[in-house]
Amino acid sequence: MDLDNNNLTCSGEQTMDMSNESAEGIDMLIRNSFDTWMYSICLPATAILGTLLNLSFIYVVWKIRDMRNHLNLILINLSVADVAYLMSSSSWKMVGTLSSPLDINFDQSVLGHVGCRLVILLTDFFSFASLFFVTFIAVERYYAVCMPLRHLQMVGNRRSALSCLLVWAISLFFAVLMLPAHWGFQIKCIIWPSDTEFDRFPYSVGSCSSISPSFNDASFALLTIPFFLALFLNLFIYVRIILTLQRRVGSNHSNGESHASELSRKQQNARNAAARMLIVNGLVFFFCNFPFNLIAVFFFIAITCGFPPPSFVGVNVLISISRFLFYLNSAINPLIYGATNHRYRRSFYVTFKCRQPLTPEALSLSEPRPRTSAVQESHRTMISAV
């Protein structure tokens, strides 16, 4: 990766003459103060926080024997994808922000030819993995709550491990399909106005480019279609799960105390916690990922229909905020687990020995589980899986 933009060379047809450009046109190429603050402070802080939180969750699952189940195996893979995405995406953006005063979408010299292919490939790979693992978890919860008997036939660490490998393979496939959209590296020379304030600006910049305009258009579809399909699927699954849980609660109340006694208070609380966790996960997923994909759809429609996309400074701010929400979603998943599910929260307390009174139930998290009958195991799996 070449950090010295002035070492780049280009031909005459690749020259941008900005000497007579309006102030608004030049401002579109210069990174504004908001983006500087976002990429140099907020993004690295979020990446560090997200890495610590996700690694803490992985450590808790490894430390607490009772947490080593098939669902947490999937959540560990999601945490790995989130950490890798935060690191691969934030590192080059932070370096690019520190090395050039120009907008990071315009000046990607820090990547170079290799970075445009490898770094962005990894970023797309881990981004797709996060999306597909969230959907995979939703499908797994759907079977656990709505089709428990079939779920018992499917459950198992070996089967979950193979399913996770399949998710990684599908994610890599989609990331490879995105490669032509950023396979090239285009170099442009810039003629700035003669004012002294432009003396610190680079005379040449590089940016990732598509091998063909058609691939550039297709990349928008590859980026947004999987998201919206997953969005609607997740929404459908969450509604079905919540309705199923509500019907079970209503059935218990209508059948009187004798039938309700078949379910322990612990099981009822676990189901309520699962419902809350589903609702919060859904809201966070929609809120954090929807803005960026909506902007991508808007740009895709504008480019396809031949309309010039909006070119004012506020667009860059909106894109930066939507990207930050992407990173934030990858960072706060462990916080959602702990805030909405007492079992995860209690496991965290036990692992890191926080100053929390530990009940015998909490202490039992670190003990081997006693053997249970098939019926007891069936009830336990239906509850722990959600």
C-alpha positions as CSV (number, residue, x, y, z in Angstrom):
1,M,0.0,0.0,0.0
2,D,1.4,3.3,-1.1
3,L,0.8,6.1,1.4
4,D,2.7,8.8,-0.6
5,N,0.1,10.0,-3.1
6,N,2.6,12.2,-4.9
7,N,4.6,9.1,-6.0
8,L,1.6,8.0,-8.1
9,T,1.9,8.7,-11.8
10,C,-0.9,9.2,-14.4
11,S,-1.4,10.1,-18.0
12,G,-2.9,13.4,-19.3
13,E,-6.3,12.0,-19.9
14,Q,-6.5,11.0,-16.2
15,T,-5.9,14.6,-15.0
16,M,-8.6,16.5,-13.1
17,D,-8.3,20.2,-13.5
18,M,-9.7,21.8,-10.3
19,S,-8.0,25.2,-10.8
20,N,-11.2,26.8,-12.0
21,E,-13.7,24.6,-10.1
22,S,-16.2,26.2,-7.8
23,A,-15.7,26.1,-4.0
24,E,-18.7,23.7,-3.7
25,G,-17.1,21.3,-6.2
26,I,-13.8,21.3,-4.4
27,D,-15.5,20.8,-1.0
28,M,-17.0,17.6,-2.3
29,L,-13.4,16.2,-2.6
30,I,-12.2,17.4,0.7
31,R,-12.9,15.5,3.9
32,N,-15.1,17.5,6.2
33,S,-14.5,17.9,9.9
34,F,-17.4,15.5,10.7
35,D,-15.8,12.7,8.7
36,T,-12.4,13.4,10.2
37,W,-13.9,13.0,13.7
38,M,-15.8,10.0,12.7
39,Y,-13.0,8.0,11.0
40,S,-10.1,9.0,13.3
41,I,-11.9,8.8,16.7
42,C,-15.3,7.2,16.7
43,L,-14.6,4.4,14.3
44,P,-11.3,3.2,16.1
45,A,-13.0,3.5,19.5
46,T,-16.0,1.5,18.3
47,A,-13.7,-1.1,16.7
48,I,-11.7,-1.5,20.0
49,L,-14.8,-1.6,22.1
50,G,-16.5,-4.2,19.8
51,T,-13.4,-6.3,19.7
52,L,-13.1,-6.4,23.5
53,L,-16.8,-7.1,24.0
54,N,-16.9,-9.9,21.4
55,L,-13.7,-11.5,22.7
56,S,-15.2,-11.3,26.2
57,F,-18.2,-13.2,25.0
58,I,-16.1,-15.9,23.4
59,Y,-14.1,-16.2,26.6
60,V,-17.3,-16.5,28.7
61,V,-18.6,-19.3,26.5
62,W,-15.2,-21.1,26.7
63,K,-15.0,-20.6,30.4
64,I,-18.5,-21.6,31.5
65,R,-19.2,-25.2,30.7
66,D,-23.0,-24.7,30.7
67,M,-22.7,-22.1,28.0
68,R,-21.1,-24.6,25.5
69,N,-24.1,-25.4,23.4
70,H,-24.9,-25.3,19.7
71,L,-26.5,-21.9,19.8
72,N,-23.5,-20.3,21.4
73,L,-21.3,-22.0,18.9
74,I,-23.2,-20.0,16.2
75,L,-23.0,-16.8,18.3
76,I,-19.2,-17.3,18.6
77,N,-18.9,-17.5,14.8
78,L,-21.0,-14.3,14.6
79,S,-18.6,-12.6,17.1
80,V,-15.6,-13.7,15.0
81,A,-17.2,-12.2,11.9
82,D,-18.0,-9.0,13.7
83,V,-14.4,-8.6,15.1
84,A,-12.9,-9.4,11.7
85,Y,-15.2,-6.9,10.0
86,L,-14.4,-4.2,12.5
87,M,-10.7,-4.7,12.1
88,S,-10.5,-5.0,8.4
89,S,-12.8,-2.1,7.6
90,S,-11.7,0.4,10.3
91,S,-7.9,0.0,9.9
92,W,-7.6,1.2,6.4
93,K,-10.1,4.0,6.8
94,M,-8.3,5.3,9.9
95,V,-4.9,5.2,8.1
96,G,-6.4,6.8,5.0
97,T,-7.9,9.6,7.2
98,L,-4.5,10.3,8.8
99,S,-2.6,10.2,5.5
100,S,-4.7,12.5,3.3
101,P,-7.0,15.5,3.8
102,L,-9.3,14.3,0.9
103,D,-12.5,12.4,1.3
104,I,-11.9,8.7,1.8
105,N,-14.3,7.7,-0.9
106,F,-12.4,9.8,-3.4
107,D,-8.8,9.1,-2.3
108,Q,-8.1,5.5,-1.6
109,S,-4.4,5.6,-2.3
110,V,-3.7,3.9,1.0
111,L,-5.1,0.7,-0.4
112,G,-3.2,0.4,-3.6
113,H,-3.8,-2.4,-6.1
114,V,-3.4,-5.1,-3.6
115,G,-5.6,-3.5,-1.0
116,C,-8.5,-2.8,-3.4
117,R,-8.6,-6.6,-4.1
118,L,-7.7,-8.1,-0.8
119,V,-8.8,-5.7,2.0
120,I,-12.2,-4.9,0.5
121,L,-12.7,-8.6,-0.3
122,L,-12.1,-9.4,3.4
123,T,-14.4,-6.6,4.4
124,D,-17.2,-7.8,2.1
125,F,-16.6,-11.4,3.3
126,F,-17.0,-10.6,7.0
127,S,-19.9,-8.2,6.3
128,F,-21.8,-11.0,4.5
129,A,-20.9,-13.4,7.2
130,S,-22.4,-11.2,9.9
131,L,-25.6,-10.9,7.9
132,F,-25.9,-14.6,7.2
133,F,-25.1,-15.6,10.7
134,V,-27.8,-13.3,12.1
135,T,-30.3,-14.9,9.7
136,F,-29.0,-18.4,10.5
137,I,-29.6,-17.7,14.2
138,A,-33.1,-16.5,13.5
139,V,-33.9,-19.7,11.6
140,E,-32.4,-21.8,14.4
141,R,-34.6,-20.0,16.9
142,Y,-37.6,-20.5,14.7
143,Y,-37.2,-24.2,14.8
144,A,-36.4,-24.3,18.5
145,V,-39.6,-22.4,19.5
146,C,-42.1,-23.2,16.7
147,M,-41.0,-26.7,15.8
148,P,-39.3,-28.1,18.9
149,L,-39.5,-31.8,18.0
150,R,-38.0,-31.3,14.6
151,H,-35.4,-29.0,16.2
152,L,-34.4,-31.8,18.6
153,Q,-33.6,-34.0,15.6
154,M,-31.5,-31.2,14.0
155,V,-29.6,-30.0,17.1
156,G,-26.0,-31.0,17.8
157,N,-22.6,-29.3,17.9
158,R,-21.3,-31.3,14.9
159,R,-24.3,-30.3,12.8
160,S,-24.0,-26.7,14.0
161,A,-20.3,-26.7,13.1
162,L,-21.0,-27.9,9.6
163,S,-23.8,-25.4,9.2
164,C,-21.4,-22.6,10.3
165,L,-18.9,-23.8,7.7
166,L,-21.6,-23.6,5.1
167,V,-22.4,-20.0,6.1
168,W,-18.8,-19.0,5.8
169,A,-18.6,-20.6,2.4
170,I,-21.7,-18.8,1.2
171,S,-20.3,-15.5,2.5
172,L,-17.1,-16.0,0.7
173,F,-19.0,-16.8,-2.5
174,F,-20.9,-13.5,-2.4
175,A,-17.7,-11.6,-1.5
176,V,-15.9,-13.1,-4.6
177,L,-18.9,-12.0,-6.7
178,M,-18.2,-8.4,-5.5
179,L,-14.5,-8.6,-6.6
180,P,-14.9,-7.2,-10.2
181,A,-16.5,-4.0,-8.7
182,H,-13.2,-3.1,-7.0
183,W,-10.6,-5.1,-8.9
184,G,-9.0,-2.1,-10.6
185,F,-7.0,0.8,-9.2
186,Q,-7.5,4.1,-11.0
187,I,-4.9,6.9,-10.7
188,K,-5.8,10.5,-11.2
189,C,-3.6,13.6,-11.2
190,I,-5.2,16.8,-9.8
191,I,-4.4,20.4,-10.7
192,W,-5.4,22.4,-7.6
193,P,-6.0,26.2,-7.5
194,S,-2.9,28.3,-7.0
195,D,-3.9,29.3,-3.5
196,T,-1.4,28.3,-0.8
197,E,-4.1,26.5,1.2
198,F,-3.9,23.7,-1.5
199,D,-0.2,23.2,-1.2
200,R,-0.7,20.4,1.4
201,F,-3.1,18.5,-0.9
202,P,-1.8,15.5,-2.9
203,Y,-1.2,16.0,-6.6
204,S,-2.3,12.5,-7.5
205,V,-4.9,10.1,-5.9
206,G,-5.8,6.5,-6.4
207,S,-9.2,4.9,-6.0
208,C,-10.6,1.4,-6.4
209,S,-12.5,1.0,-9.6
210,S,-14.6,-1.6,-11.4
211,I,-13.4,-3.5,-14.4
212,S,-16.6,-2.5,-16.2
213,P,-19.5,-0.1,-15.4
214,S,-21.9,-3.0,-15.5
215,F,-20.0,-4.7,-12.6
216,N,-20.2,-1.5,-10.6
217,D,-24.0,-1.5,-11.1
218,A,-24.2,-5.2,-10.2
219,S,-22.3,-4.6,-7.0
220,F,-25.2,-2.4,-5.7
221,A,-27.6,-5.3,-6.3
222,L,-25.3,-7.9,-4.7
223,L,-24.9,-5.6,-1.7
224,T,-28.6,-4.8,-1.1
225,I,-30.6,-7.8,-2.3
226,P,-29.3,-10.2,0.3
227,F,-29.8,-7.7,3.0
228,F,-33.5,-7.0,2.2
229,L,-34.2,-10.7,1.7
230,A,-32.7,-11.4,5.1
231,L,-34.5,-8.4,6.6
232,F,-37.9,-9.7,5.5
233,L,-37.1,-13.2,6.5
234,N,-35.9,-12.1,10.0
235,L,-39.0,-10.0,10.4
236,F,-41.3,-12.9,9.5
237,I,-39.4,-15.3,11.9
238,Y,-39.4,-12.8,14.8
239,V,-43.2,-12.3,14.4
240,R,-43.9,-16.1,14.3
241,I,-41.7,-16.7,17.4
242,I,-43.3,-13.9,19.4
243,L,-46.8,-15.1,18.5
244,T,-45.9,-18.7,19.4
245,L,-44.6,-17.6,22.8
246,Q,-47.7,-15.5,23.5
247,R,-50.0,-18.4,22.6
248,R,-48.1,-20.7,25.0
249,V,-48.4,-18.1,27.8
250,G,-52.2,-17.7,27.1
251,S,-52.7,-21.5,27.0
252,N,-51.0,-21.9,30.4
253,H,-53.2,-19.2,32.0
254,S,-56.4,-20.7,30.5
255,N,-55.7,-24.2,31.6
256,G,-55.4,-23.2,35.2
257,E,-52.7,-23.6,37.8
258,S,-52.4,-27.4,37.5
259,H,-51.2,-27.3,33.9
260,A,-49.1,-24.2,34.5
261,S,-47.2,-26.0,37.2
262,E,-45.7,-28.3,34.5
263,L,-43.5,-25.4,33.6
264,S,-41.1,-24.1,36.2
265,R,-40.8,-20.4,36.8
266,K,-37.3,-20.6,35.5
267,Q,-38.5,-21.9,32.1
268,Q,-41.2,-19.2,31.9
269,N,-38.6,-16.5,32.7
270,A,-36.3,-18.0,30.1
271,R,-39.0,-17.8,27.5
272,N,-39.8,-14.2,28.4
273,A,-36.1,-13.3,28.2
274,A,-35.9,-15.0,24.8
275,A,-38.8,-12.9,23.5
276,R,-37.2,-9.7,24.8
277,M,-33.9,-10.7,23.2
278,L,-35.6,-11.4,19.9
279,I,-37.4,-8.0,19.9
280,V,-34.3,-6.1,20.8
281,N,-32.1,-7.9,18.3
282,G,-34.6,-7.3,15.6
283,L,-34.9,-3.6,16.3
284,V,-31.1,-3.1,16.5
285,F,-30.6,-5.1,13.3
286,F,-33.2,-3.0,11.4
287,F,-32.0,0.3,12.8
288,C,-28.3,-0.2,12.3
289,N,-28.3,-1.8,8.8
290,F,-31.3,-0.3,7.1
291,P,-30.0,3.3,6.5
292,F,-26.8,2.3,4.6
293,N,-28.7,-0.2,2.4
294,L,-31.4,2.3,1.7
295,I,-28.8,4.9,0.6
296,A,-27.2,2.2,-1.6
297,V,-30.6,1.4,-3.2
298,F,-31.2,5.1,-3.8
299,F,-27.8,5.5,-5.5
300,F,-28.4,2.4,-7.6
301,I,-31.7,3.7,-8.8
302,A,-30.3,7.1,-9.6
303,I,-27.3,5.6,-11.6
304,T,-29.5,3.0,-13.4
305,C,-32.1,5.7,-14.5
306,G,-29.3,8.1,-15.6
307,F,-29.9,10.6,-12.9
308,P,-26.8,12.1,-11.3
309,P,-26.6,11.2,-7.6
310,P,-26.9,14.1,-5.2
311,S,-23.6,15.9,-4.9
312,F,-23.6,18.0,-1.7
313,V,-21.5,17.7,1.4
314,G,-24.5,16.5,3.5
315,V,-24.6,13.3,1.4
316,N,-21.1,12.3,2.7
317,V,-22.2,13.0,6.3
318,L,-25.3,10.7,5.8
319,I,-23.1,8.0,4.3
320,S,-20.6,8.2,7.2
321,I,-23.4,8.0,9.8
322,S,-25.0,5.0,8.1
323,R,-21.6,3.3,7.9
324,F,-20.9,4.0,11.6
325,L,-24.2,2.3,12.5
326,F,-22.9,-0.7,10.6
327,Y,-19.9,-0.8,12.9
328,L,-21.9,-0.1,16.0
329,N,-24.1,-3.1,15.3
330,S,-21.1,-5.4,15.1
331,A,-19.8,-4.0,18.4
332,I,-22.8,-4.1,20.6
333,N,-24.2,-7.6,20.1
334,P,-22.7,-8.9,23.3
335,L,-24.2,-6.0,25.2
336,I,-27.6,-7.0,23.9
337,Y,-27.1,-10.6,25.1
338,G,-26.3,-9.4,28.6
339,A,-28.9,-6.7,28.8
340,T,-31.8,-8.8,27.7
341,N,-30.9,-12.3,28.9
342,H,-30.1,-13.0,32.6
343,R,-28.4,-16.2,31.8
344,Y,-25.7,-14.5,29.7
345,R,-25.4,-11.7,32.2
346,R,-25.0,-14.1,35.1
347,S,-22.3,-16.0,33.1
348,F,-20.4,-12.8,32.6
349,Y,-20.6,-12.1,36.4
350,V,-19.3,-15.6,37.2
351,T,-16.5,-15.4,34.6
352,F,-15.1,-12.0,35.5
353,K,-15.9,-12.3,39.2
354,C,-17.8,-9.0,39.3
355,R,-19.1,-7.9,42.7
356,Q,-22.4,-9.5,42.4
357,P,-23.9,-11.8,45.0
358,L,-23.6,-15.3,43.5
359,T,-26.5,-17.7,44.2
360,P,-26.1,-21.4,44.1
361,E,-27.8,-21.3,40.7
362,A,-25.2,-18.9,39.4
363,L,-22.4,-20.9,40.8
364,S,-23.8,-24.0,39.1
365,L,-23.0,-22.4,35.7
366,S,-19.4,-23.4,36.0
367,E,-20.1,-27.0,37.2
368,P,-20.7,-29.9,34.9
369,R,-24.4,-30.5,34.2
370,P,-26.0,-33.7,35.7
371,R,-27.4,-36.2,33.3
372,T,-31.1,-35.7,32.5
373,S,-33.8,-37.8,31.1
374,A,-34.9,-37.5,27.4
375,V,-38.0,-35.5,28.4
376,Q,-36.0,-33.2,30.7
377,E,-33.4,-32.7,28.0
378,S,-36.2,-31.9,25.5
379,H,-37.6,-29.2,27.8
380,R,-34.1,-27.8,28.6
381,T,-33.1,-27.7,24.9
382,M,-36.2,-25.8,23.9
383,I,-35.5,-23.2,26.5
384,S,-31.7,-22.8,26.2
385,A,-31.8,-22.7,22.4
386,V,-33.9,-19.6,22.4
